[in-house]
């Protein structure tokens, strides 16, 4: 009968319970840090994504006005953080809804203000005419938990739409 004796190499072949627990604890800590960083990054992307989306809608409205040869309006509802595109001037009572309303990407992201000269309606909006010129103004987009404000501006003479 052979008697099996454990050698030093056999005893050192595994991990101790303490090593396993410490490793799992460090992994849990790193995952917690990574998840909180991910959430912050995702919220930031939703904020910038909404600002870029509004910029794109304004540029499309300008292109539509020039292409169709008639006024196009983008109207903002700051209480609901929504916007819509209409065929016709923002002041017209017979304007036709073309697209919308479109809401922000996240409940934490909202339209803080939208101010345009020339808009006499209760809801602020910008009208692009057939030449592509517009009522000048700006839209401010904010996110709860952040000091960052994105500003989408529309120049009156050229109708240029810019994001800053």
Secondary structure as GFF3:
##gff-version 3
##sequence-region A 1 164
A	DSSP	alpha_helix	8	11	.	.	.	ID=ss1
A	DSSP	alpha_helix	17	68	.	.	.	ID=ss2
A	DSSP	beta_strand	72	77	.	.	.	ID=ss3
A	DSSP	beta_strand	82	87	.	.	.	ID=ss4
A	DSSP	beta_strand	96	103	.	.	.	ID=ss5
A	DSSP	beta_strand	109	116	.	.	.	ID=ss6
A	DSSP	beta_strand	125	128	.	.	.	ID=ss7
A	DSSP	beta_strand	137	143	.	.	.	ID=ss8
A	DSSP	beta_strand	149	154	.	.	.	ID=ss9
A	DSSP	beta_strand	161	163	.	.	.	ID=ss10
###
